[in-house]
């Protein structure tokens, strides 16, 4: 299926991008909305999903869920295409975004290797894995910072909580973003990405003849005890 790819979005510009997306007004008249669903091609480098949301007057999370995105902060490459959903009075620009308040020092149940995508940094990867940046960077070379952009296609070893397990389940991804799945199954966005490393989004799943992308999910994970041993 076409429409699966990688790209980039720096954390430092997230708040600014959200501010540029047009908010809904309290006096929104549904009859004036553009309810057409259409395809939006990416023609310029460094375009973000937030740019697309601003230009099309849609919510970034509405676009993310319509396109079954792994994470809306991963920008598309030139030549990729998004489905633009119908305009609504209350566009969603927040519910699909991850918050950075992790205290965990390891992930539960695996996997061990994270495959980097465009724009990845240790800071961004730690956010997706819900672990601290210090824990993720424990074995990095001196001089490396949390905000250094990492090469695409690099494997990063992730600290694992010893004696924890999860069940891996094949899953047909029919709606939402990875944050929704992580909350439903008790895992993290980063771990789902690690199980389906080359998947980013699908713009054809809802088209004629399209199929929902098959991915893998972690579920029924056993949490670590009070005395956690970290496998680095």
N, CA, C and O of each residue as an XYZ file, in Angstrom:
928
protein
N       0.838     -1.196      0.000
C       0.000      0.000      0.000
C       0.874      1.247      0.000
O       1.844      1.314      0.755
N       0.549      2.242     -0.835
C       1.256      3.511     -0.831
C       0.822      4.328      0.377
O      -0.201      4.054      1.004
N       1.628      5.335      0.682
C       1.272      6.244      1.760
C       1.906      5.873      3.074
O       1.439      6.321      4.121
N       2.959      5.065      3.063
C       3.670      4.724      4.287
C       5.058      5.333      4.172
O       5.782      5.021      3.227
N       5.452      6.194      5.109
C       6.760      6.815      5.002
C       7.229      7.463      6.276
O       6.603      7.318      7.326
N       8.357      8.194      6.185
C       8.954      8.854      7.333
C       9.021     10.354      7.099
O       8.821     10.819      5.977
N       9.311     11.141      8.192
C       9.814     12.504      8.059
C      10.097     13.194      9.382
O      10.507     12.527     10.332
N       9.884     14.575      9.490
C      10.501     15.320     10.586
C       9.677     16.452     11.160
O       8.915     17.109     10.450
N       9.844     16.685     12.520
C       9.220     17.828     13.173
C       9.897     18.095     14.502
O       9.762     17.285     15.419
N      10.632     19.213     14.648
C      11.359     19.488     15.879
C      10.423     19.804     17.032
O       9.441     20.521     16.844
N      10.708     19.281     18.234
C       9.874     19.527     19.404
C       9.820     21.000     19.753
O       8.791     21.484     20.223
N      10.904     21.720     19.533
C      10.976     23.112     19.948
C       9.955     23.987     19.238
O       9.591     25.044     19.752
N       9.480     23.563     18.050
C       8.536     24.379     17.296
C       7.096     23.918     17.443
O       6.210     24.453     16.777
N       6.844     22.936     18.299
C       5.508     22.369     18.426
C       4.499     23.405     18.890
O       3.432     23.537     18.292
N       4.820     24.144     19.953
C       3.879     25.125     20.492
C       3.577     26.211     19.470
O       2.432     26.644     19.336
N       4.604     26.650     18.751
C       4.404     27.685     17.746
C       3.508     27.202     16.618
O       2.667     27.955     16.129
N       3.678     25.965     16.205
C       2.851     25.411     15.132
C       1.400     25.306     15.553
O       0.497     25.598     14.769
N       1.172     24.885     16.799
C      -0.193     24.793     17.299
C      -0.853     26.155     17.323
O      -2.042     26.280     17.027
N      -0.086     27.182     17.674
C      -0.641     28.525     17.756
C      -1.059     29.041     16.388
O      -1.958     29.876     16.293
N      -0.418     28.556     15.325
C      -0.726     29.017     13.979
C      -1.955     28.351     13.379
O      -2.517     28.845     12.402
N      -2.374     27.230     13.961
C      -3.539     26.531     13.440
C      -4.789     27.279     13.858
O      -4.971     27.571     15.040
N      -5.652     27.593     12.905
C      -6.823     28.410     13.203
C      -7.770     27.693     14.142
O      -8.207     26.586     13.830
N      -8.110     28.288     15.299
C      -9.047     27.662     16.218
C     -10.479     27.840     15.750
O     -10.779     28.755     14.983
N     -11.356     26.973     16.208
C     -12.774     27.125     15.925
C     -13.328     28.266     16.760
O     -12.820     28.543     17.847
N     -14.358     28.927     16.267
C     -14.978     30.007     17.018
C     -16.239     29.508     17.686
O     -16.833     28.511     17.278
N     -16.641     30.242     18.745
C     -17.829     29.842     19.496
C     -19.093     30.022     18.672
O     -20.135     29.458     19.003
N     -19.010     30.817     17.585
C     -20.195     31.089     16.776
C     -20.162     30.335     15.449
O     -20.778     30.761     14.472
N     -19.454     29.232     15.417
C     -19.318     28.461     14.182
C     -20.678     28.028     13.651
O     -21.505     27.493     14.390
N     -20.897     28.261     12.376
C     -22.120     27.840     11.698
C     -21.790     26.610     10.851
O     -21.080     26.730      9.852
N     -22.289     25.435     11.228
C     -21.952     24.208     10.490
C     -22.265     24.278      9.000
O     -21.622     23.603      8.197
N     -23.256     25.095      8.628
C     -23.642     25.161      7.220
C     -22.588     25.852      6.360
O     -22.614     25.746      5.134
N     -21.663     26.559      7.001
C     -20.622     27.266      6.251
C     -19.337     26.451      6.107
O     -18.393     26.885      5.447
N     -19.305     25.288      6.716
C     -18.081     24.489      6.713
C     -17.874     23.769      5.381
O     -18.830     23.436      4.681
N     -16.628     23.542      5.058
C     -16.275     22.763      3.872
C     -16.231     21.292      4.277
O     -15.274     20.850      4.911
N     -17.239     20.553      3.920
C     -17.335     19.148      4.329
C     -16.766     18.189      3.284
O     -16.943     16.975      3.384
N     -16.094     18.733      2.298
C     -15.481     17.903      1.264
C     -14.255     17.181      1.815
O     -13.442     17.775      2.523
N     -14.130     15.915      1.492
C     -12.921     15.152      1.799
C     -12.090     15.048      0.524
O     -12.604     14.682     -0.533
N     -10.812     15.368      0.630
C      -9.981     15.368     -0.578
C      -8.538     15.016     -0.228
O      -8.172     14.941      0.945
N      -7.729     14.803     -1.254
C      -6.320     14.468     -1.066
C      -5.460     15.730     -1.160
O      -5.673     16.591     -2.014
N      -4.484     15.809     -0.255
C      -3.574     16.955     -0.230
C      -2.151     16.455     -0.478
O      -1.601     15.738      0.357
N      -1.546     16.822     -1.612
C      -0.186     16.357     -1.908
C       0.867     17.233     -1.228
O       0.692     18.446     -1.110
N       1.939     16.620     -0.789
C       3.061     17.353     -0.211
C       4.030     17.688     -1.341
O       4.626     16.794     -1.942
N       4.181     18.977     -1.624
C       4.998     19.414     -2.755
C       6.245     20.177     -2.335
O       7.123     20.417     -3.164
N       6.345     20.566     -1.063
C       7.498     21.332     -0.597
C       8.180     20.616      0.557
O       7.517     20.085      1.448
N       9.504     20.604      0.536
C      10.272     19.985      1.617
C      10.027     20.717      2.932
O       9.745     21.915      2.953
N      10.141     19.977      4.015
C       9.996     20.504      5.379
C       8.570     20.905      5.734
O       8.352     21.583      6.738
N       7.597     20.495      4.924
C       6.194     20.699      5.289
C       5.852     19.762      6.442
O       6.228     18.590      6.422
N       5.148     20.267      7.436
C       4.735     19.443      8.568
C       3.238     19.181      8.515
O       2.512     19.825      7.757
N       2.787     18.244      9.313
C       1.346     17.983      9.417
C       0.646     19.212      9.991
O      -0.512     19.480      9.669
N       1.346     19.951     10.833
C       0.780     21.173     11.402
C       0.592     22.237     10.323
O      -0.379     22.993     10.364
N       1.507     22.302      9.362
C       1.345     23.205      8.227
C       0.105     22.837      7.419
O      -0.680     23.704      7.034
N      -0.059     21.553      7.171
C      -1.218     21.082      6.403
C      -2.513     21.427      7.134
O      -3.488     21.850      6.512
N      -2.520     21.248      8.452
C      -3.709     21.574      9.244
C      -4.050     23.055      9.140
O      -5.216     23.423      8.997
N      -3.031     23.899      9.213
C      -3.260     25.348      9.131
C      -3.780     25.745      7.750
O      -4.726     26.525      7.641
N      -3.167     25.214      6.708
C      -3.551     25.570      5.345
C      -4.969     25.110      5.026
O      -5.725     25.833      4.378
N      -5.328     23.924      5.474
C      -6.637     23.345      5.137
C      -7.717     23.669      6.163
O      -8.881     23.314      5.975
N      -7.332     24.349      7.260
C      -8.270     24.714      8.329
C      -8.903     23.475      8.953
O     -10.108     23.433      9.203
N      -8.072     22.472      9.198
C      -8.501     21.245      9.870
C      -7.687     21.077     11.148
O      -6.647     21.715     11.313
N      -8.154     20.228     12.044
C      -7.393     19.911     13.232
C      -6.271     18.946     12.905
O      -6.457     18.014     12.123
N      -5.096     19.165     13.503
C      -3.963     18.283     13.211
C      -4.261     16.854     13.651
O      -3.831     15.902     13.000
N      -4.994     16.698     14.753
C      -5.337     15.349     15.218
C      -6.422     14.724     14.349
O      -6.455     13.506     14.174
N      -7.313     15.559     13.801
C      -8.326     15.044     12.873
C      -7.651     14.501     11.612
O      -8.032     13.448     11.101
N      -6.657     15.221     11.120
C      -5.898     14.744      9.958
C      -5.116     13.485     10.321
O      -5.070     12.527      9.548
N      -4.507     13.496     11.492
C      -3.726     12.336     11.917
C      -4.551     11.067     11.981
O      -4.129     10.017     11.499
N      -5.731     11.167     12.578
C      -6.577      9.965     12.718
C      -7.163      9.529     11.378
O      -7.293      8.333     11.120
N      -7.514     10.479     10.533
C      -8.046     10.120      9.219
C      -7.015      9.372      8.382
O      -7.368      8.558      7.528
N      -5.731      9.654      8.634
C      -4.651      9.025      7.875
C      -3.923      7.935      8.654
O      -2.859      7.475      8.239
N      -4.504      7.519      9.798
C      -3.954      6.411     10.587
C      -2.466      6.624     10.882
O      -1.649      5.724     10.686
N      -2.129      7.825     11.356
C      -0.724      8.174     11.564
C      -0.147      7.537     12.817
O      -0.839      7.338     13.815
N       1.136      7.224     12.738
C       1.861      6.781     13.921
C       1.986      7.933     14.906
O       1.717      7.764     16.095
N       2.390      9.096     14.425
C       2.605     10.275     15.264
C       2.544     11.496     14.355
O       3.257     11.553     13.353
N       1.706     12.471     14.688
C       1.547     13.642     13.817
C       2.790     14.524     13.787
O       2.895     15.395     12.924
N       3.734     14.322     14.707
C       4.955     15.128     14.680
C       5.987     14.591     13.694
O       7.043     15.197     13.512
N       5.691     13.461     13.059
C       6.548     12.960     11.975
C       6.062     13.597     10.675
O       4.941     13.341     10.235
N       6.896     14.415     10.071
C       6.478     15.130      8.864
C       6.565     14.243      7.629
O       7.355     13.299      7.593
N       5.756     14.542      6.619
C       5.791     13.750      5.387
C       6.947     14.152      4.485
O       7.523     15.230      4.628
N       7.269     13.278      3.569
C       8.233     13.583      2.512
C       7.505     14.164      1.308
O       6.308     13.940      1.130
N       8.226     14.905      0.489
C       7.663     15.394     -0.766
C       7.212     14.202     -1.602
O       7.931     13.210     -1.723
N       6.016     14.307     -2.177
C       5.463     13.225     -2.975
C       4.434     12.401     -2.243
O       3.694     11.639     -2.864
N       4.373     12.541     -0.919
C       3.357     11.825     -0.151
C       2.052     12.620     -0.154
O       2.038     13.811     -0.467
N       0.967     11.951      0.195
C      -0.363     12.548      0.103
C      -1.181     12.210      1.337
O      -1.148     11.079      1.822
N      -1.918     13.198      1.845
C      -2.815     12.992      2.979
C      -4.269     13.101      2.543
O      -4.597     13.830      1.607
N      -5.140     12.363      3.235
C      -6.573     12.596      3.122
C      -6.920     13.753      4.050
O      -6.546     13.741      5.223
N      -7.625     14.741      3.540
C      -8.091     15.857      4.361
C      -9.546     15.597      4.723
O     -10.390     15.519      3.830
N      -9.865     15.459      6.015
C     -11.240     15.160      6.420
C     -12.135     16.390      6.318
O     -11.661     17.499      6.073
N     -13.409     16.182      6.507
C     -14.365     17.284      6.481
C     -14.050     18.295      7.580
O     -13.612     17.923      8.669
N     -14.274     19.566      7.291
C     -14.064     20.622      8.280
C     -15.130     20.516      9.369
O     -16.286     20.202      9.087
N     -14.733     20.780     10.609
C     -15.658     20.717     11.745
C     -15.559     22.004     12.548
O     -14.594     22.757     12.414
N     -16.568     22.255     13.388
C     -16.579     23.471     14.198
C     -15.517     23.445     15.292
O     -15.014     24.491     15.701
N     -15.180     22.248     15.765
C     -14.221     22.126     16.863
C     -13.048     21.250     16.434
O     -12.981     20.083     16.819
N     -12.127     21.791     15.647
C     -10.975     20.990     15.212
C     -10.124     20.571     16.399
O      -9.923     21.342     17.337
N      -9.630     19.348     16.348
C      -8.850     18.770     17.447
C      -7.361     18.945     17.158
O      -6.821     18.348     16.226
N      -6.714     19.768     17.968
C      -5.287     20.015     17.804
C      -4.454     19.537     18.984
O      -3.264     19.842     19.061
N      -5.057     18.796     19.900
C      -4.319     18.451     21.120
C      -4.369     16.984     21.528
O      -3.388     16.472     22.067
N      -5.481     16.291     21.288
C      -5.673     14.975     21.909
C      -4.707     13.907     21.401
O      -4.552     12.865     22.039
N      -4.063     14.147     20.274
C      -3.138     13.149     19.719
C      -1.685     13.429     20.084
O      -0.793     12.690     19.667
N      -1.435     14.483     20.854
C      -0.062     14.875     21.177
C       0.390     14.257     22.493
O      -0.389     14.158     23.441
N       1.640     13.847     22.546
C       2.209     13.242     23.747
C       2.703     14.324     24.696
O       3.179     15.371     24.259
N       2.589     14.068     25.997
C       3.098     15.000     27.003
C       4.367     14.434     27.622
O       4.494     13.223     27.803
N       5.303     15.314     27.944
C       6.607     14.859     28.417
C       6.789     14.960     29.912
O       7.339     15.946     30.402
N       6.341     13.968     30.645
C       6.516     13.963     32.103
C       6.950     12.584     32.595
O       6.553     12.154     33.678
N       7.757     11.900     31.808
C       8.131     10.516     32.126
C       9.083     10.443     33.313
O       9.940     11.307     33.499
N       8.913      9.390     34.111
C       9.850      9.077     35.200
C      10.415      7.669     35.048
O      11.311      7.280     35.798
N       9.906      6.903     34.091
C      10.366      5.527     33.899
C      11.793      5.500     33.358
O      12.203      6.382     32.603
N      12.539      4.475     33.755
C      13.917      4.324     33.283
C      14.080      3.161     32.314
O      15.185      2.903     31.836
N      12.987      2.453     32.017
C      13.046      1.325     31.084
C      11.648      1.059     30.554
O      10.657      1.484     31.147
N      11.575      0.350     29.428
C      10.285     -0.034     28.870
C       9.921     -1.438     29.340
O      10.789     -2.225     29.718
N       8.641     -1.733     29.311
C       8.136     -3.026     29.773
C       7.952     -3.966     28.588
O       7.232     -3.642     27.643
N       8.595     -5.123     28.633
C       8.313     -6.188     27.677
C       9.008     -6.127     26.341
O       8.921     -7.085     25.572
N       9.703     -5.034     26.023
C      10.406     -4.928     24.751
C       9.593     -4.203     23.695
O       8.525     -3.663     23.983
N      10.108     -4.193     22.456
C      11.367     -4.746     21.949
C      12.577     -3.954     22.452
O      12.437     -3.056     23.283
N      13.766     -4.293     21.941
C      14.984     -3.635     22.395
C      15.472     -2.538     21.448
O      16.152     -1.610     21.884
N      15.138     -2.630     20.169
C      15.726     -1.723     19.184
C      14.682     -0.804     18.561
O      13.663     -1.261     18.043
N      14.951      0.487     18.618
C      14.111      1.517     17.994
C      14.775      1.954     16.690
O      15.969      2.249     16.660
N      13.995      1.991     15.623
C      14.484      2.356     14.291
C      14.164      3.827     14.035
O      12.993      4.207     14.009
N      15.179      4.651     13.848
C      14.957      6.093     13.761
C      14.298      6.507     12.446
O      14.525      5.915     11.391
N      13.471      7.551     12.556
C      12.820      8.154     11.396
C      13.341      9.580     11.246
O      14.059     10.078     12.113
N      12.981     10.232     10.149
C      13.455     11.593      9.897
C      13.114     12.521     11.058
O      11.989     12.523     11.557
N      14.092     13.301     11.477
C      13.855     14.283     12.520
C      13.956     13.763     13.928
O      13.774     14.525     14.877
N      14.242     12.484     14.096
C      14.318     11.921     15.446
C      15.482     12.501     16.237
O      16.553     12.779     15.696
N      15.243     12.674     17.523
C      16.268     13.027     18.500
C      16.071     12.102     19.692
O      15.036     11.444     19.801
N      17.049     12.045     20.582
C      16.866     11.240     21.791
C      15.695     11.767     22.618
O      14.979     10.992     23.252
N      15.508     13.065     22.611
C      14.394     13.669     23.340
C      13.049     13.181     22.799
O      12.155     12.811     23.560
N      12.929     13.187     21.489
C      11.672     12.775     20.865
C      11.420     11.279     21.054
O      10.287     10.870     21.307
N      12.462     10.465     20.934
C      12.313      9.017     21.114
C      11.911      8.694     22.547
O      11.034      7.860     22.773
N      12.546      9.347     23.514
C      12.205      9.124     24.921
C      10.750      9.477     25.188
O      10.072      8.778     25.941
N      10.262     10.556     24.577
C       8.861     10.945     24.738
C       7.940      9.850     24.223
O       6.951      9.513     24.873
N       8.256      9.295     23.064
C       7.407      8.240     22.493
C       7.458      6.955     23.311
O       6.502      6.180     23.309
N       8.567      6.723     24.011
C       8.722      5.506     24.815
C       8.302      5.704     26.271
O       8.284      4.750     27.049
N       7.967      6.935     26.635
C       7.576      7.266     28.008
C       8.664      6.890     29.012
O       8.376      6.353     30.081
N       9.913      7.177     28.655
C      11.036      7.004     29.575
C      11.828      8.312     29.612
O      11.646      9.180     28.757
N      12.698      8.444     30.599
C      13.481      9.669     30.704
C      14.555      9.720     29.622
O      15.028      8.690     29.142
N      14.921     10.925     29.256
C      15.986     11.105     28.273
C      17.301     10.540     28.805
O      18.058      9.915     28.062
N      17.568     10.760     30.087
C      18.812     10.253     30.681
C      18.904      8.733     30.580
O      19.972      8.184     30.313
N      17.769      8.055     30.798
C      17.772      6.593     30.710
C      18.081      6.136     29.291
O      18.842      5.188     29.092
N      17.496      6.804     28.310
C      17.711      6.417     26.916
C      19.140      6.704     26.462
O      19.695      5.976     25.638
N      19.728      7.763     27.001
C      21.056      8.187     26.562
C      22.176      7.634     27.436
O      23.307      8.116     27.371
N      21.876      6.644     28.242
C      22.849      6.135     29.199
C      24.170      5.701     28.608
O      25.211      5.854     29.247
N      24.153      5.156     27.387
C      25.387      4.628     26.788
C      25.834      5.406     25.553
O      26.589      4.889     24.729
N      25.371      6.641     25.427
C      25.748      7.421     24.248
C      27.135      8.033     24.420
O      27.653      8.148     25.531
N      27.715      8.418     23.299
C      29.049      9.009     23.319
C      29.027     10.389     23.963
O      28.031     11.109     23.885
N      30.133     10.745     24.596
C      30.250     12.057     25.223
C      30.127     13.147     24.161
O      30.691     13.037     23.072
N      29.389     14.190     24.493
C      29.184     15.281     23.550
C      27.873     15.202     22.807
O      27.451     16.187     22.202
N      27.217     14.056     22.836
C      25.907     13.906     22.206
C      24.851     14.565     23.081
O      24.852     14.381     24.299
N      23.957     15.326     22.477
C      22.900     15.979     23.239
C      21.542     15.390     22.889
O      21.382     14.718     21.870
N      20.575     15.652     23.744
C      19.228     15.092     23.570
C      18.529     15.635     22.345
O      17.604     15.008     21.829
N      18.960     16.799     21.868
C      18.287     17.433     20.736
C      19.055     17.305     19.426
O      18.639     17.863     18.411
N      20.165     16.583     19.435
C      20.884     16.316     18.179
C      20.024     15.455     17.265
O      19.493     14.431     17.694
N      19.885     15.862     16.009
C      19.100     15.052     15.074
C      19.880     13.796     14.711
O      21.075     13.853     14.420
N      19.193     12.670     14.733
C      19.824     11.375     14.487
C      19.650     10.954     13.031
O      18.660     11.326     12.401
N      20.589     10.190     12.486
C      20.445      9.697     11.116
C      19.218      8.791     10.986
O      18.867      8.063     11.915
N      18.586      8.847      9.838
C      17.442      7.977      9.569
C      17.925      6.543      9.395
O      18.975      6.304      8.799
N      17.154      5.588      9.919
C      17.492      4.188      9.736
C      18.514      3.656     10.706
O      19.086      2.589     10.480
N      18.755      4.373     11.777
C      19.707      3.924     12.800
C      18.959      3.187     13.902
O      17.875      3.607     14.308
N      19.534      2.087     14.388
C      18.922      1.367     15.498
C      19.462      1.905     16.821
O      20.673      2.005     17.018
N      18.541      2.250     17.724
C      18.883      2.733     19.058
C      18.467      1.667     20.067
O      17.304      1.264     20.105
N      19.416      1.211     20.884
C      19.073      0.219     21.905
C      18.330      0.910     23.045
O      18.773      1.935     23.564
N      17.198      0.331     23.423
C      16.321      0.918     24.438
C      16.443      0.127     25.736
O      16.414     -1.103     25.697
N      16.579      0.794     26.891
C      16.665      0.070     28.167
C      15.375     -0.697     28.461
O      14.276     -0.157     28.326
N      15.521     -1.954     28.863
C      14.388     -2.849     29.100
C      14.309     -3.213     30.578
O      15.327     -3.499     31.208
N      13.099     -3.201     31.128
C      12.894     -3.649     32.502
C      12.996     -5.175     32.535
O      12.244     -5.864     31.845
N      13.919     -5.698     33.330
C      14.139     -7.139     33.391
C      12.909     -7.855     33.946
O      12.171     -7.309     34.766
N      12.706     -9.098     33.477
C      11.609     -9.960     33.941
C      10.236     -9.361     33.664
O       9.301     -9.543     34.445
N      10.120     -8.649     32.553
C       8.815     -8.162     32.098
C       8.533     -8.747     30.722
O       9.446     -8.939     29.920
N       7.287     -9.023     30.461
C       6.898     -9.613     29.179
C       5.627     -8.949     28.665
O       4.871     -8.347     29.427
N       5.410     -9.070     27.372
C       4.172     -8.635     26.734
C       3.785     -9.670     25.686
O       4.630    -10.426     25.205
N       2.516     -9.697     25.341
C       2.027    -10.520     24.239
C       2.011     -9.656     22.982
O       1.512     -8.531     23.009
N       2.553    -10.176     21.883
C       2.506     -9.475     20.602
C       1.293     -9.958     19.822
O       1.110    -11.156     19.606
N       0.468     -9.007     19.405
C      -0.782     -9.341     18.718
C      -0.824     -8.685     17.337
O      -0.653     -7.470     17.239
N      -1.048     -9.458     16.264
C      -1.295     -8.849     14.956
C      -2.573     -8.014     15.025
O      -3.551     -8.418     15.654
N      -2.560     -6.861     14.383
C      -3.668     -5.920     14.552
C      -3.937     -5.203     13.239
O      -3.009     -4.780     12.550
N      -5.214     -5.070     12.897
C      -5.615     -4.303     11.725
C      -5.941     -2.884     12.182
O      -6.898     -2.672     12.926
N      -5.154     -1.926     11.741
C      -5.254     -0.540     12.201
C      -6.344      0.163     11.405
O      -6.142      0.508     10.241
N      -7.504      0.377     12.032
C      -8.670      0.889     11.317
C      -9.018      2.334     11.629
O      -9.752      2.958     10.863
N      -8.518      2.888     12.726
C      -8.823      4.288     13.045
C      -7.904      4.787     14.147
O      -7.523      4.033     15.043
N      -7.550      6.078     14.071
C      -6.827      6.712     15.159
C      -5.371      6.968     14.844
O      -4.943      6.939     13.690
N      -4.623      7.219     15.902
C      -3.171      7.374     15.848
C      -2.581      6.406     16.867
O      -3.312      5.825     17.670
N      -1.268      6.233     16.838
C      -0.652      5.270     17.756
C      -0.886      5.630     19.227
O      -0.930      4.737     20.074
N      -1.034      6.901     19.540
C      -1.319      7.285     20.921
C      -2.620      6.641     21.396
O      -2.705      6.200     22.542
N      -3.623      6.582     20.539
C      -4.894      5.940     20.893
C      -4.683      4.459     21.194
O      -5.226      3.935     22.167
N      -3.898      3.788     20.361
C      -3.640      2.361     20.560
C      -2.819      2.126     21.820
O      -3.071      1.174     22.558
N      -1.841      2.987     22.068
C      -1.005      2.843     23.263
C      -1.847      2.946     24.529
O      -1.642      2.188     25.477
N      -2.784      3.873     24.546
C      -3.657      4.033     25.707
C      -4.609      2.851     25.849
O      -4.899      2.418     26.965
N      -5.093      2.331     24.735
C      -6.028      1.198     24.782
C      -5.354     -0.083     25.262
O      -5.942     -0.843     26.031
N      -4.123     -0.326     24.814
C      -3.468     -1.602     25.098
C      -2.406     -1.520     26.192
O      -1.767     -2.526     26.503
N      -2.207     -0.344     26.778
C      -1.264     -0.227     27.882
C       0.188     -0.331     27.465
O       0.990     -0.972     28.144
N       0.530      0.298     26.346
C       1.912      0.299     25.873
C       2.292      1.721     25.498
O       1.657      2.665     25.970
N       3.305      1.903     24.667
C       3.726      3.246     24.275
C       3.760      3.384     22.759
O       3.840      2.398     22.026
N       3.698      4.633     22.312
C       3.779      4.914     20.881
C       5.085      4.373     20.302
O       5.096      3.770     19.229
N       6.182      4.593     21.024
C       7.479      4.141     20.535
C       7.570      2.642     20.382
O       8.168      2.154     19.423
N       6.985      1.895     21.315
C       7.037      0.433     21.219
C       6.222     -0.082     20.044
O       6.615     -1.055     19.400
N       5.094      0.555     19.756
C       4.325      0.159     18.574
C       5.128      0.463     17.312
O       5.139     -0.332     16.372
N       5.796      1.612     17.291
C       6.653      1.944     16.154
C       7.766      0.921     15.990
O       8.124      0.576     14.864
N       8.316      0.433     17.087
C       9.408     -0.542     17.030
C       8.955     -1.865     16.430
O       9.755     -2.572     15.816
N       7.685     -2.207     16.599
C       7.165     -3.467     16.072
C       6.810     -3.379     14.587
O       6.772     -4.397     13.896
N       6.553     -2.171     14.099
C       6.223     -1.966     12.682
C       7.067     -0.800     12.191
O       6.550      0.283     11.914
N       8.366     -1.031     12.086
C       9.344      0.053     11.961
C       9.194      0.903     10.709
O       9.566      2.076     10.732
N       8.668      0.366      9.626
C       8.593      1.132      8.387
C       7.243      1.798      8.166
O       7.025      2.413      7.122
N       6.341      1.688      9.121
C       5.012      2.288      8.951
C       4.980      3.695      9.526
O       5.508      3.948     10.609
N       4.355      4.605      8.794
C       4.173      5.970      9.278
C       2.718      6.404      9.208
O       2.182      6.942     10.177
N       2.075      6.174      8.064
C       0.674      6.547      7.887
C       0.119      5.799      6.683
O       0.871      5.174      5.935
N      -1.192      5.862      6.496
C      -1.813      5.289      5.307
C      -2.868      6.251      4.791
O      -3.849      6.531      5.481
N      -2.674      6.755      3.588
C      -3.654      7.655      2.981
C      -4.625      6.919      2.067
O      -5.554      7.530      1.540
N      -4.427      5.623      1.871
C      -5.268      4.876      0.934
C      -6.198      3.876      1.612
O      -6.987      3.213      0.938
N      -6.115      3.760      2.934
C      -6.924      2.750      3.624
C      -8.416      2.958      3.409
O      -9.176      1.991      3.369
N      -8.845      4.219      3.268
C     -10.272      4.513      3.136
C     -10.694      4.756      1.690
O     -11.838      5.129      1.430
N      -9.781      4.547      0.756
C     -10.115      4.726     -0.654
C     -10.719      3.449     -1.221
O     -10.659      2.391     -0.594
N     -11.298      3.555     -2.405
C     -11.879      2.383     -3.052
C     -10.806      1.327     -3.274
O      -9.778      1.594     -3.895
N     -11.052      0.137     -2.766
C     -10.095     -0.945     -2.909
C      -8.978     -0.920     -1.893
O      -8.121     -1.805     -1.889
N      -8.973      0.090     -1.022
C      -7.930      0.188     -0.011
C      -8.117     -0.832      1.102
O      -9.223     -1.325      1.322
N      -7.049     -1.144      1.793
C      -7.104     -2.067      2.928
C      -6.461     -1.414      4.139
O      -5.577     -0.569      4.005
N      -6.909     -1.809      5.314
C      -6.337     -1.263      6.533
C      -4.956     -1.876      6.772
O      -4.764     -3.076      6.577
N      -3.997     -1.051      7.193
C      -2.632     -1.558      7.362
C      -2.521     -2.559      8.497
O      -3.073     -2.327      9.572
N      -1.821     -3.670      8.287
C      -1.561     -4.635      9.355
C      -0.339     -4.199     10.158
O       0.726     -3.952      9.593
N      -0.495     -4.105     11.468
C       0.624     -3.766     12.342
C       0.649     -4.776     13.486
O      -0.166     -5.699     13.521
N       1.572     -4.603     14.408
C       1.634     -5.440     15.607
C       1.470     -4.580     16.849
O       1.916     -3.433     16.890
N       0.827     -5.146     17.856
C       0.535     -4.442     19.104
C       1.086     -5.249     20.273
O       1.063     -6.479     20.247
N       1.583     -4.556     21.302
C       1.925     -5.199     22.566
C       0.737     -5.103     23.508
O       0.111     -4.048     23.611
N       0.421     -6.186     24.193
C      -0.690     -6.177     25.136
C      -0.395     -7.146     26.279
O       0.533     -7.951     26.210
N      -1.212     -7.047     27.337
C      -1.075     -7.924     28.515
C       0.350     -7.921     29.062
O       0.910     -8.973     29.368
N       0.927     -6.732     29.181
C       2.300     -6.617     29.671
C       2.359     -6.798     31.187
O       1.474     -6.337     31.908
N       3.403     -7.470     31.662
C       3.602     -7.653     33.101
C       4.470     -6.513     33.618
O       5.599     -6.350     33.156
N       3.972     -5.719     34.566
C       4.748     -4.583     35.069
C       5.912     -5.043     35.932
O       5.863     -6.131     36.507
N       6.955     -4.230     36.029
C       8.087     -4.588     36.887
C       7.723     -4.446     38.359
O       6.775     -3.740     38.704
N       8.472     -5.114     39.221
C       8.255     -4.985     40.657
C       8.843     -3.688     41.185
O       9.252     -2.821     40.412
N       8.884     -3.561     42.503
C       9.391     -2.335     43.119
C      10.879     -2.147     42.856
O      11.335     -1.026     42.627
N      11.632     -3.234     42.887
C      13.073     -3.159     42.640
C      13.342     -3.517     41.180
O      13.457     -4.689     40.821
N      13.438     -2.491     40.358
C      13.552     -2.699     38.920
C      15.016     -2.845     38.514
O      15.855     -2.009     38.849
N      15.304     -3.918     37.791
C      16.624     -4.089     37.189
C      16.526     -3.705     35.723
O      15.686     -4.228     34.990
N      17.384     -2.794     35.300
C      17.339     -2.288     33.932
C      18.400     -2.980     33.087
O      19.577     -3.007     33.447
N      17.970     -3.536     31.962
C      18.892     -4.134     30.996
C      19.219     -3.090     29.940
O      18.363     -2.720     29.136
N      20.455     -2.617     29.945
C      20.861     -1.574     29.001
C      21.465     -2.174     27.734
O      21.861     -1.437     26.831
